[in-house]
Amino acid sequence: MMTKTIIMGMYCVLLSMGLHAQPKVDVQKEIEFAKAQYDLMLKANTDITRFPQSIKKDGTLDTRKSEWWCSGFFGGSLWYIYEYTKDNKWKEAADKWTMAVEKEKHNTTTHDLGFMLYCPFGNGYRLTNNEKYKEVMLTGAESLSTRFSEKVGLIKSWDDWGRYKGMYNYVVIIDNMMNLDFLLWASKVSKNKKYYDISITHADNTIKNHFRKDYSSYHVVCYDKDNGKVVAKRTAQGAADESAWARGQAWGLYGYTMMYRETGHKRYLKQAEKIAKFIINHPNLPADKIPYWDFNAPYIPKEERDVSAATIMASALLDLSTLTNKKKYYTIAEEMLVSLSGTAYKSKPGENHNFLLKHSVGSKPENSEVNTPIIYADYYYLEALIRYSKTKL
């Protein structure tokens, strides 16, 4: 009888504590903050030909035209707010800023159509099944596919690299992995296997040529357009050619996690987990899990953090935790989100031109967007919050 009483007592204690650990991040609170900030941002940005990007060095808002690679992130962020709130106010705003990028479906001069089109139109189509969004994306996927070379086996990133003007004729950056989700979607919807084949070939050749033995990645790999041979491995935004630029590692983690999710090929899962291991176990990853802008930056710990890299990593790790059912990825992502939602990295209400997060780094070597809000940090933060709210491990 005594034993039964003790067991019942322990059971009641467990119930009072909660049988499952409570989430450490209040997603509802973070979305309410996002609503307040983006409501102000919508009121301040009435010209739909100019998209909020960052803050200039003089403190004024930096906006860009639709051909800029980040033009899709604002509309995409609005879709995430709509997804969580189901408030048609956000749906209408998201549609407005999504359609403002429509003309880029014909743009064949950039590899960034995944960011520009799939982030806003892809989320919009996923949430509304609006046929006009599908047409835009299928046209855009065809435009993107024109940048693929059978000889090289990769999607070309830059037509020329200003820093080395005329020196390299086929430049590919790790960021390009983020376009493949777009092409895989297009293959599925259009039944055109070409887009699938491009994605697989690009992902496989990136594994072959972009990664070091420790599974860190180069930022830039330059090929010969005529025979596909690698001619140089360099960086544009990292600290050095052989360094591990933080956002580049995030792009790789996100890209291969997605490739496994969409194709089921185990080689992509292996790649994603090896990249995750490199990031998580790196001795220069700070205790709060918000990485420095480069894992090998020369003046750590006095170097800037890159919040944008953390948001991408957090979102990817949550995806990876779901695909593998491994709690360790969820735990690291949660630690990142706890830090991001704290006062050290989050804007105060109404400040920083209403961006959600501060302390991102665009390109330190070019002294561009250093230690400032950047729109894609907000986008992946919102995506991570949505994923976090749905992940139960």
GUTOR-19019 format. One record per residue (C-alpha): residue number from 1; x, y, z; residue in three letters. Coordinates in Angstrom, 3 decimals. Layout:
N
+-----+----------+----------+----------+-----+
!   k !        u !        v !        w !   r !
+-----+----------+----------+----------+-----+
! NUM !        X !        Y !        Z ! ALA !
...
+-----+----------+----------+----------+-----+
REM end
This chain:
393
+-----+----------+----------+----------+-----+
!   k !        u !        v !        w !   r !
+-----+----------+----------+----------+-----+
!   1 !    0.000 !    0.000 !    0.000 ! MET !
!   2 !    2.832 !    2.359 !    0.888 ! MET !
!   3 !    4.594 !    1.562 !   -2.410 ! THR !
!   4 !    1.434 !    2.322 !   -4.362 ! LYS !
!   5 !    1.050 !    5.627 !   -2.514 ! THR !
!   6 !    4.651 !    6.586 !   -3.328 ! ILE !
!   7 !    4.195 !    5.704 !   -7.018 ! ILE !
!   8 !    0.987 !    7.737 !   -7.204 ! MET !
!   9 !    2.757 !   10.624 !   -5.519 ! GLY !
!  10 !    5.620 !   10.516 !   -7.988 ! MET !
!  11 !    3.138 !   10.374 !  -10.862 ! TYR !
!  12 !    1.373 !   13.483 !   -9.583 ! CYS !
!  13 !    4.716 !   15.288 !   -9.315 ! VAL !
!  14 !    5.524 !   14.362 !  -12.904 ! LEU !
!  15 !    2.153 !   15.630 !  -14.041 ! LEU !
!  16 !    2.660 !   18.905 !  -12.222 ! SER !
!  17 !    6.078 !   19.312 !  -13.854 ! MET !
!  18 !    4.771 !   18.338 !  -17.269 ! GLY !
!  19 !    5.578 !   14.996 !  -18.882 ! LEU !
!  20 !    7.261 !   16.833 !  -21.758 ! HIS !
!  21 !    9.744 !   19.648 !  -21.431 ! ALA !
!  22 !    8.092 !   22.977 !  -22.026 ! GLN !
!  23 !    9.333 !   25.025 !  -24.998 ! PRO !
!  24 !   11.967 !   27.533 !  -23.980 ! LYS !
!  25 !   10.916 !   30.034 !  -26.631 ! VAL !
!  26 !    7.527 !   31.734 !  -26.529 ! ASP !
!  27 !    6.616 !   31.643 !  -30.214 ! VAL !
!  28 !    3.349 !   33.488 !  -29.666 ! GLN !
!  29 !    5.204 !   36.366 !  -28.019 ! LYS !
!  30 !    7.786 !   36.497 !  -30.826 ! GLU !
!  31 !    5.102 !   36.552 !  -33.509 ! ILE !
!  32 !    3.263 !   39.321 !  -31.674 ! GLU !
!  33 !    6.517 !   41.285 !  -31.694 ! PHE !
!  34 !    6.922 !   40.561 !  -35.415 ! ALA !
!  35 !    3.381 !   41.760 !  -36.086 ! LYS !
!  36 !    4.021 !   45.044 !  -34.301 ! ALA !
!  37 !    7.348 !   45.633 !  -36.059 ! GLN !
!  38 !    6.142 !   44.677 !  -39.523 ! TYR !
!  39 !    2.963 !   46.697 !  -39.152 ! ASP !
!  40 !    5.217 !   49.729 !  -38.699 ! LEU !
!  41 !    7.425 !   48.570 !  -41.557 ! MET !
!  42 !    4.447 !   48.316 !  -43.909 ! LEU !
!  43 !    3.373 !   51.837 !  -42.991 ! LYS !
!  44 !    6.890 !   53.147 !  -43.592 ! ALA !
!  45 !    7.368 !   51.314 !  -46.905 ! ASN !
!  46 !    4.682 !   52.357 !  -49.368 ! THR !
!  47 !    6.734 !   52.191 !  -52.575 ! ASP !
!  48 !    6.378 !   48.589 !  -53.742 ! ILE !
!  49 !    9.269 !   48.996 !  -56.155 ! THR !
!  50 !   11.662 !   49.334 !  -53.205 ! ARG !
!  51 !   12.169 !   46.433 !  -50.797 ! PHE !
!  52 !   13.456 !   46.800 !  -47.218 ! PRO !
!  53 !   16.957 !   45.394 !  -47.025 ! GLN !
!  54 !   19.012 !   46.794 !  -44.137 ! SER !
!  55 !   20.163 !   50.033 !  -42.494 ! ILE !
!  56 !   22.768 !   52.267 !  -44.112 ! LYS !
!  57 !   25.835 !   53.474 !  -42.258 ! LYS !
!  58 !   24.197 !   56.886 !  -41.826 ! ASP !
!  59 !   21.259 !   55.250 !  -40.027 ! GLY !
!  60 !   18.725 !   55.575 !  -42.851 ! THR !
!  61 !   16.727 !   52.679 !  -44.248 ! LEU !
!  62 !   18.361 !   50.782 !  -47.105 ! ASP !
!  63 !   15.895 !   49.615 !  -49.762 ! THR !
!  64 !   16.563 !   47.786 !  -53.023 ! ARG !
!  65 !   14.803 !   47.140 !  -56.331 ! LYS !
!  66 !   13.215 !   43.829 !  -57.270 ! SER !
!  67 !   16.262 !   42.622 !  -59.211 ! GLU !
!  68 !   18.266 !   42.610 !  -55.964 ! TRP !
!  69 !   18.746 !   39.061 !  -54.680 ! TRP !
!  70 !   16.948 !   39.745 !  -51.390 ! CYS !
!  71 !   13.734 !   41.163 !  -52.860 ! SER !
!  72 !   11.656 !   38.091 !  -51.995 ! GLY !
!  73 !   12.381 !   37.970 !  -48.284 ! PHE !
!  74 !    9.986 !   40.726 !  -47.202 ! PHE !
!  75 !    6.994 !   39.110 !  -48.885 ! GLY !
!  76 !    8.118 !   35.728 !  -47.567 ! GLY !
!  77 !    8.281 !   37.072 !  -44.023 ! SER !
!  78 !    4.753 !   38.425 !  -44.345 ! LEU !
!  79 !    3.569 !   34.985 !  -45.434 ! TRP !
!  80 !    5.060 !   33.431 !  -42.301 ! TYR !
!  81 !    3.216 !   35.944 !  -40.127 ! ILE !
!  82 !    0.027 !   35.087 !  -42.005 ! TYR !
!  83 !    0.675 !   31.361 !  -41.578 ! GLU !
!  84 !    0.839 !   31.714 !  -37.813 ! TYR !
!  85 !   -1.930 !   34.271 !  -37.339 ! THR !
!  86 !   -4.367 !   33.332 !  -40.148 ! LYS !
!  87 !   -5.220 !   37.047 !  -40.236 ! ASP !
!  88 !   -6.190 !   38.154 !  -43.765 ! ASN !
!  89 !   -4.514 !   41.500 !  -43.164 ! LYS !
!  90 !   -1.162 !   39.753 !  -43.462 ! TRP !
!  91 !   -2.318 !   37.671 !  -46.409 ! LYS !
!  92 !   -3.205 !   40.831 !  -48.325 ! GLU !
!  93 !    0.108 !   42.484 !  -47.458 ! ALA !
!  94 !    2.017 !   39.335 !  -48.402 ! ALA !
!  95 !    0.243 !   39.115 !  -51.762 ! ASP !
!  96 !    1.011 !   42.772 !  -52.512 ! LYS !
!  97 !    4.731 !   42.455 !  -51.804 ! TRP !
!  98 !    4.930 !   39.036 !  -53.460 ! THR !
!  99 !    3.418 !   40.220 !  -56.743 ! MET !
! 100 !    5.815 !   43.169 !  -56.668 ! ALA !
! 101 !    8.598 !   40.704 !  -57.553 ! VAL !
! 102 !    6.682 !   39.001 !  -60.380 ! GLU !
! 103 !    8.701 !   40.462 !  -63.251 ! LYS !
! 104 !   11.816 !   38.667 !  -61.997 ! GLU !
! 105 !   10.369 !   35.404 !  -63.328 ! LYS !
! 106 !   12.011 !   36.329 !  -66.644 ! HIS !
! 107 !   15.379 !   37.192 !  -65.086 ! ASN !
! 108 !   18.110 !   34.923 !  -66.464 ! THR !
! 109 !   21.018 !   37.061 !  -65.227 ! THR !
! 110 !   20.966 !   35.729 !  -61.651 ! THR !
! 111 !   21.094 !   32.405 !  -59.834 ! HIS !
! 112 !   19.154 !   33.854 !  -56.885 ! ASP !
! 113 !   15.634 !   33.178 !  -58.165 ! LEU !
! 114 !   15.109 !   30.682 !  -55.367 ! GLY !
! 115 !   15.365 !   33.524 !  -52.867 ! PHE !
! 116 !   13.602 !   36.073 !  -55.057 ! MET !
! 117 !   10.656 !   33.936 !  -56.171 ! LEU !
! 118 !   10.361 !   30.751 !  -54.130 ! TYR !
! 119 !   10.493 !   32.457 !  -50.724 ! CYS !
! 120 !    7.474 !   34.700 !  -51.420 ! PRO !
! 121 !    5.587 !   32.823 !  -54.157 ! PHE !
! 122 !    6.412 !   29.383 !  -52.778 ! GLY !
! 123 !    5.070 !   30.197 !  -49.341 ! ASN !
! 124 !    2.105 !   31.974 !  -50.875 ! GLY !
! 125 !    1.225 !   28.984 !  -53.034 ! TYR !
! 126 !    1.727 !   26.559 !  -50.154 ! ARG !
! 127 !   -0.700 !   28.533 !  -47.997 ! LEU !
! 128 !   -3.321 !   29.588 !  -50.583 ! THR !
! 129 !   -3.007 !   27.368 !  -53.695 ! ASN !
! 130 !   -3.265 !   30.547 !  -55.746 ! ASN !
! 131 !   -2.706 !   29.479 !  -59.369 ! GLU !
! 132 !   -1.121 !   32.782 !  -60.370 ! LYS !
! 133 !    1.727 !   32.069 !  -57.971 ! TYR !
! 134 !    2.322 !   28.684 !  -59.616 ! LYS !
! 135 !    2.587 !   30.212 !  -63.089 ! GLU !
! 136 !    5.144 !   32.760 !  -61.895 ! VAL !
! 137 !    7.281 !   30.082 !  -60.281 ! MET !
! 138 !    7.220 !   27.703 !  -63.232 ! LEU !
! 139 !    8.333 !   30.517 !  -65.526 ! THR !
! 140 !   11.015 !   31.468 !  -63.019 ! GLY !
! 141 !   12.258 !   27.880 !  -62.709 ! ALA !
! 142 !   12.750 !   27.741 !  -66.456 ! GLU !
! 143 !   14.667 !   31.022 !  -66.320 ! SER !
! 144 !   16.887 !   29.626 !  -63.569 ! LEU !
! 145 !   17.517 !   26.412 !  -65.490 ! SER !
! 146 !   19.137 !   28.395 !  -68.323 ! THR !
! 147 !   22.102 !   29.005 !  -65.998 ! ARG !
! 148 !   22.897 !   25.288 !  -65.803 ! PHE !
! 149 !   25.741 !   23.932 !  -67.934 ! SER !
! 150 !   25.882 !   20.262 !  -68.886 ! GLU !
! 151 !   29.665 !   20.544 !  -69.324 ! LYS !
! 152 !   30.215 !   21.923 !  -65.829 ! VAL !
! 153 !   27.306 !   20.157 !  -64.127 ! GLY !
! 154 !   26.401 !   23.164 !  -61.976 ! LEU !
! 155 !   24.242 !   26.266 !  -62.006 ! ILE !
! 156 !   26.370 !   29.324 !  -62.724 ! LYS !
! 157 !   26.270 !   31.911 !  -59.956 ! SER !
! 158 !   27.978 !   35.031 !  -61.254 ! TRP !
! 159 !   28.526 !   36.046 !  -64.860 ! ASP !
! 160 !   31.659 !   37.863 !  -63.733 ! ASP !
! 161 !   33.362 !   38.350 !  -60.406 ! TRP !
! 162 !   34.255 !   41.992 !  -60.018 ! GLY !
! 163 !   37.132 !   41.310 !  -57.660 ! ARG !
! 164 !   38.757 !   39.109 !  -60.290 ! TYR !
! 165 !   37.177 !   40.640 !  -63.375 ! LYS !
! 166 !   37.729 !   38.537 !  -66.449 ! GLY !
! 167 !   39.818 !   35.930 !  -64.610 ! MET !
! 168 !   37.155 !   33.259 !  -64.074 ! TYR !
! 169 !   34.469 !   32.264 !  -66.572 ! ASN !
! 170 !   32.252 !   29.970 !  -64.460 ! TYR !
! 171 !   31.792 !   30.919 !  -60.818 ! VAL !
! 172 !   29.687 !   28.861 !  -58.385 ! VAL !
! 173 !   28.999 !   29.787 !  -54.745 ! ILE !
! 174 !   27.724 !   27.603 !  -51.906 ! ILE !
! 175 !   24.654 !   29.863 !  -51.646 ! ASP !
! 176 !   23.438 !   28.235 !  -54.857 ! ASN !
! 177 !   22.286 !   25.188 !  -52.872 ! MET !
! 178 !   19.360 !   27.324 !  -51.747 ! MET !
! 179 !   17.874 !   27.364 !  -55.270 ! ASN !
! 180 !   17.426 !   23.628 !  -55.518 ! LEU !
! 181 !   14.251 !   23.482 !  -53.419 ! ASP !
! 182 !   12.686 !   25.741 !  -56.052 ! PHE !
! 183 !   13.716 !   23.469 !  -58.932 ! LEU !
! 184 !   12.607 !   20.299 !  -57.144 ! LEU !
! 185 !    9.201 !   21.883 !  -56.576 ! TRP !
! 186 !    9.003 !   22.831 !  -60.247 ! ALA !
! 187 !    9.875 !   19.277 !  -61.300 ! SER !
! 188 !    7.175 !   17.846 !  -59.074 ! LYS !
! 189 !    4.476 !   20.252 !  -60.247 ! VAL !
! 190 !    5.359 !   20.385 !  -63.956 ! SER !
! 191 !    6.330 !   16.697 !  -64.237 ! LYS !
! 192 !    9.472 !   17.920 !  -66.001 ! ASN !
! 193 !   12.365 !   15.752 !  -64.822 ! LYS !
! 194 !   14.885 !   18.262 !  -66.162 ! LYS !
! 195 !   14.610 !   20.396 !  -63.036 ! TYR !
! 196 !   15.084 !   17.360 !  -60.794 ! TYR !
! 197 !   18.147 !   16.246 !  -62.727 ! ASP !
! 198 !   19.693 !   19.711 !  -62.526 ! ILE !
! 199 !   19.177 !   19.756 !  -58.761 ! SER !
! 200 !   20.721 !   16.319 !  -58.242 ! ILE !
! 201 !   23.689 !   17.034 !  -60.496 ! THR !
! 202 !   24.354 !   20.411 !  -58.870 ! HIS !
! 203 !   24.100 !   18.982 !  -55.349 ! ALA !
! 204 !   26.403 !   16.047 !  -56.150 ! ASP !
! 205 !   29.062 !   18.196 !  -57.797 ! ASN !
! 206 !   28.915 !   20.644 !  -54.894 ! THR !
! 207 !   29.650 !   17.774 !  -52.499 ! ILE !
! 208 !   32.523 !   16.733 !  -54.719 ! LYS !
! 209 !   34.186 !   20.131 !  -55.100 ! ASN !
! 210 !   32.956 !   22.576 !  -52.467 ! HIS !
! 211 !   33.737 !   20.731 !  -49.229 ! PHE !
! 212 !   36.920 !   20.087 !  -47.292 ! ARG !
! 213 !   37.729 !   16.911 !  -45.355 ! LYS !
! 214 !   36.224 !   18.405 !  -42.175 ! ASP !
! 215 !   32.979 !   19.135 !  -44.075 ! TYR !
! 216 !   33.427 !   22.893 !  -43.974 ! SER !
! 217 !   32.788 !   24.505 !  -47.342 ! SER !
! 218 !   34.518 !   26.953 !  -49.595 ! TYR !
! 219 !   32.444 !   29.972 !  -50.482 ! HIS !
! 220 !   33.445 !   30.210 !  -54.151 ! VAL !
! 221 !   34.579 !   27.536 !  -56.590 ! VAL !
! 222 !   35.648 !   28.624 !  -60.066 ! CYS !
! 223 !   35.366 !   26.226 !  -62.999 ! TYR !
! 224 !   36.462 !   26.198 !  -66.617 ! ASP !
! 225 !   33.274 !   26.584 !  -68.645 ! LYS !
! 226 !   34.628 !   24.452 !  -71.477 ! ASP !
! 227 !   35.671 !   21.328 !  -69.582 ! ASN !
! 228 !   34.188 !   21.702 !  -66.077 ! GLY !
! 229 !   37.521 !   21.446 !  -64.291 ! LYS !
! 230 !   38.053 !   23.322 !  -61.019 ! VAL !
! 231 !   40.487 !   26.193 !  -61.519 ! VAL !
! 232 !   40.285 !   27.945 !  -58.112 ! ALA !
! 233 !   38.693 !   27.748 !  -54.663 ! LYS !
! 234 !   38.272 !   31.138 !  -53.050 ! ARG !
! 235 !   36.067 !   33.328 !  -50.868 ! THR !
! 236 !   34.180 !   36.543 !  -51.467 ! ALA !
! 237 !   32.588 !   37.157 !  -48.080 ! GLN !
! 238 !   34.721 !   35.014 !  -45.784 ! GLY !
! 239 !   37.867 !   35.917 !  -43.877 ! ALA !
! 240 !   40.159 !   33.900 !  -46.175 ! ALA !
! 241 !   39.965 !   31.372 !  -48.990 ! ASP !
! 242 !   40.525 !   28.504 !  -46.534 ! GLU !
! 243 !   38.300 !   29.863 !  -43.751 ! SER !
! 244 !   34.774 !   28.718 !  -42.885 ! ALA !
! 245 !   32.490 !   31.664 !  -43.609 ! TRP !
! 246 !   29.578 !   31.204 !  -41.205 ! ALA !
! 247 !   26.684 !   31.930 !  -43.504 ! ARG !
! 248 !   28.218 !   29.683 !  -46.136 ! GLY !
! 249 !   28.206 !   26.807 !  -43.665 ! GLN !
! 250 !   24.563 !   27.628 !  -42.933 ! ALA !
! 251 !   23.626 !   27.555 !  -46.627 ! TRP !
! 252 !   25.247 !   24.145 !  -46.977 ! GLY !
! 253 !   23.516 !   22.726 !  -43.903 ! LEU !
! 254 !   20.145 !   24.033 !  -45.009 ! TYR !
! 255 !   20.613 !   22.947 !  -48.617 ! GLY !
! 256 !   21.556 !   19.331 !  -47.942 ! TYR !
! 257 !   18.934 !   18.903 !  -45.237 ! THR !
! 258 !   16.374 !   20.054 !  -47.787 ! MET !
! 259 !   17.825 !   17.778 !  -50.491 ! MET !
! 260 !   17.395 !   14.766 !  -48.214 ! TYR !
! 261 !   13.862 !   15.802 !  -47.296 ! ARG !
! 262 !   12.847 !   16.186 !  -50.935 ! GLU !
! 263 !   14.698 !   13.248 !  -52.536 ! THR !
! 264 !   15.254 !   10.721 !  -49.751 ! GLY !
! 265 !   18.831 !   10.125 !  -50.922 ! HIS !
! 266 !   20.925 !    9.116 !  -47.926 ! LYS !
! 267 !   24.088 !   10.783 !  -49.274 ! ARG !
! 268 !   22.431 !   14.141 !  -48.651 ! TYR !
! 269 !   21.512 !   13.172 !  -45.095 ! LEU !
! 270 !   25.125 !   12.163 !  -44.489 ! LYS !
! 271 !   26.328 !   15.484 !  -45.857 ! GLN !
! 272 !   23.863 !   17.478 !  -43.758 ! ALA !
! 273 !   24.800 !   15.642 !  -40.561 ! GLU !
! 274 !   28.527 !   16.053 !  -41.203 ! LYS !
! 275 !   28.059 !   19.798 !  -41.773 ! ILE !
! 276 !   25.956 !   19.994 !  -38.600 ! ALA !
! 277 !   28.701 !   18.214 !  -36.675 ! LYS !
! 278 !   31.292 !   20.706 !  -37.953 ! PHE !
! 279 !   29.158 !   23.654 !  -36.837 ! ILE !
! 280 !   27.976 !   22.305 !  -33.490 ! ILE !
! 281 !   31.376 !   21.018 !  -32.364 ! ASN !
! 282 !   33.492 !   23.886 !  -33.624 ! HIS !
! 283 !   35.651 !   25.309 !  -30.801 ! PRO !
! 284 !   34.897 !   28.858 !  -31.979 ! ASN !
! 285 !   31.115 !   28.487 !  -31.727 ! LEU !
! 286 !   30.189 !   30.755 !  -28.784 ! PRO !
! 287 !   28.316 !   29.478 !  -25.743 ! ALA !
! 288 !   25.120 !   31.241 !  -26.845 ! ASP !
! 289 !   25.379 !   29.436 !  -30.233 ! LYS !
! 290 !   25.325 !   32.633 !  -32.329 ! ILE !
! 291 !   28.371 !   32.221 !  -34.601 ! PRO !
! 292 !   31.004 !   34.769 !  -35.453 ! TYR !
! 293 !   30.727 !   35.924 !  -39.062 ! TRP !
! 294 !   33.531 !   33.496 !  -39.914 ! ASP !
! 295 !   34.539 !   30.502 !  -37.807 ! PHE !
! 296 !   38.174 !   31.390 !  -38.507 ! ASN !
! 297 !   37.957 !   35.184 !  -38.290 ! ALA !
! 298 !   41.345 !   36.482 !  -37.099 ! PRO !
! 299 !   40.344 !   38.429 !  -33.992 ! TYR !
! 300 !   37.877 !   36.125 !  -32.246 ! ILE !
! 301 !   36.385 !   36.834 !  -29.674 ! PRO !
! 302 !   36.411 !   40.485 !  -30.757 ! LYS !
! 303 !   34.798 !   39.700 !  -34.126 ! GLU !
! 304 !   31.180 !   40.448 !  -35.026 ! GLU !
! 305 !   28.530 !   37.773 !  -34.686 ! ARG !
! 306 !   26.327 !   36.909 !  -37.647 ! ASP !
! 307 !   22.735 !   36.603 !  -36.551 ! VAL !
! 308 !   21.649 !   35.786 !  -40.111 ! SER !
! 309 !   23.833 !   32.661 !  -40.087 ! ALA !
! 310 !   22.282 !   31.617 !  -36.776 ! ALA !
! 311 !   18.720 !   31.948 !  -38.054 ! THR !
! 312 !   19.473 !   29.820 !  -41.124 ! ILE !
! 313 !   21.240 !   27.219 !  -38.979 ! MET !
! 314 !   18.396 !   27.111 !  -36.465 ! ALA !
! 315 !   15.790 !   26.585 !  -39.167 ! SER !
! 316 !   17.883 !   23.886 !  -40.847 ! ALA !
! 317 !   18.613 !   22.079 !  -37.577 ! LEU !
! 318 !   14.914 !   21.965 !  -36.715 ! LEU !
! 319 !   14.238 !   20.446 !  -40.125 ! ASP !
! 320 !   17.076 !   17.968 !  -39.598 ! LEU !
! 321 !   15.782 !   17.039 !  -36.139 ! SER !
! 322 !   12.407 !   16.157 !  -37.632 ! THR !
! 323 !   13.934 !   14.112 !  -40.452 ! LEU !
! 324 !   16.240 !   12.155 !  -38.136 ! THR !
! 325 !   14.248 !   12.259 !  -34.887 ! ASN !
! 326 !   17.476 !   13.291 !  -33.150 ! LYS !
! 327 !   16.973 !   15.546 !  -30.157 ! LYS !
! 328 !   20.510 !   16.994 !  -30.324 ! LYS !
! 329 !   19.675 !   19.058 !  -33.405 ! TYR !
! 330 !   16.487 !   20.347 !  -31.820 ! TYR !
! 331 !   18.362 !   21.280 !  -28.651 ! THR !
! 332 !   21.001 !   23.338 !  -30.464 ! ILE !
! 333 !   18.348 !   25.061 !  -32.580 ! ALA !
! 334 !   16.377 !   25.852 !  -29.450 ! GLU !
! 335 !   19.458 !   27.329 !  -27.794 ! GLU !
! 336 !   19.963 !   29.531 !  -30.850 ! MET !
! 337 !   16.349 !   30.700 !  -30.746 ! LEU !
! 338 !   16.579 !   31.424 !  -27.020 ! VAL !
! 339 !   19.559 !   33.676 !  -27.730 ! SER !
! 340 !   17.959 !   35.305 !  -30.774 ! LEU !
! 341 !   14.787 !   36.110 !  -28.868 ! SER !
! 342 !   16.755 !   37.749 !  -26.056 ! GLY !
! 343 !   17.706 !   41.383 !  -25.672 ! THR !
! 344 !   21.230 !   40.946 !  -27.064 ! ALA !
! 345 !   20.100 !   40.257 !  -30.618 ! TYR !
! 346 !   16.498 !   41.426 !  -30.896 ! LYS !
! 347 !   15.522 !   44.981 !  -31.786 ! SER !
! 348 !   13.611 !   47.063 !  -29.285 ! LYS !
! 349 !   10.010 !   47.816 !  -30.341 ! PRO !
! 350 !    9.924 !   50.499 !  -33.010 ! GLY !
! 351 !   13.704 !   50.690 !  -33.377 ! GLU !
! 352 !   16.117 !   49.662 !  -36.152 ! ASN !
! 353 !   13.600 !   50.655 !  -38.830 ! HIS !
! 354 !   11.366 !   47.879 !  -37.483 ! ASN !
! 355 !   13.558 !   44.931 !  -38.433 ! PHE !
! 356 !   13.211 !   42.081 !  -35.950 ! LEU !
! 357 !   16.867 !   41.274 !  -35.363 ! LEU !
! 358 !   20.149 !   43.154 !  -35.262 ! LYS !
! 359 !   23.841 !   42.163 !  -35.502 ! HIS !
! 360 !   23.957 !   40.431 !  -38.876 ! SER !
! 361 !   26.919 !   40.602 !  -41.238 ! VAL !
! 362 !   26.567 !   40.766 !  -45.000 ! GLY !
! 363 !   30.155 !   41.029 !  -46.229 ! SER !
! 364 !   32.866 !   41.976 !  -43.760 ! LYS !
! 365 !   35.685 !   42.030 !  -46.367 ! PRO !
! 366 !   33.750 !   44.611 !  -48.372 ! GLU !
! 367 !   32.625 !   46.481 !  -45.241 ! ASN !
! 368 !   29.055 !   46.003 !  -46.414 ! SER !
! 369 !   26.146 !   45.451 !  -43.997 ! GLU !
! 370 !   28.346 !   44.784 !  -40.985 ! VAL !
! 371 !   26.710 !   44.448 !  -37.556 ! ASN !
! 372 !   23.287 !   45.566 !  -38.745 ! THR !
! 373 !   19.771 !   44.223 !  -39.367 ! PRO !
! 374 !   19.356 !   42.374 !  -42.683 ! ILE !
! 375 !   16.015 !   41.246 !  -44.113 ! ILE !
! 376 !   16.952 !   37.585 !  -44.613 ! TYR !
! 377 !   17.803 !   37.229 !  -40.921 ! ALA !
! 378 !   14.192 !   38.181 !  -40.166 ! ASP !
! 379 !   12.885 !   35.744 !  -42.781 ! TYR !
! 380 !   14.756 !   32.705 !  -41.493 ! TYR !
! 381 !   14.035 !   33.683 !  -37.892 ! TYR !
! 382 !   10.308 !   33.616 !  -38.620 ! LEU !
! 383 !   10.687 !   30.341 !  -40.504 ! GLU !
! 384 !   12.588 !   28.851 !  -37.573 ! ALA !
! 385 !    9.909 !   30.005 !  -35.138 ! LEU !
! 386 !    7.189 !   28.399 !  -37.264 ! ILE !
! 387 !    9.159 !   25.163 !  -37.462 ! ARG !
! 388 !    9.876 !   25.271 !  -33.746 ! TYR !
! 389 !    6.170 !   25.615 !  -32.998 ! SER !
! 390 !    5.478 !   22.448 !  -35.023 ! LYS !
! 391 !    8.403 !   20.299 !  -33.868 ! THR !
! 392 !    7.770 !   17.834 !  -31.060 ! LYS !
! 393 !   10.695 !   15.635 !  -30.016 ! LEU !
+-----+----------+----------+----------+-----+
REM end
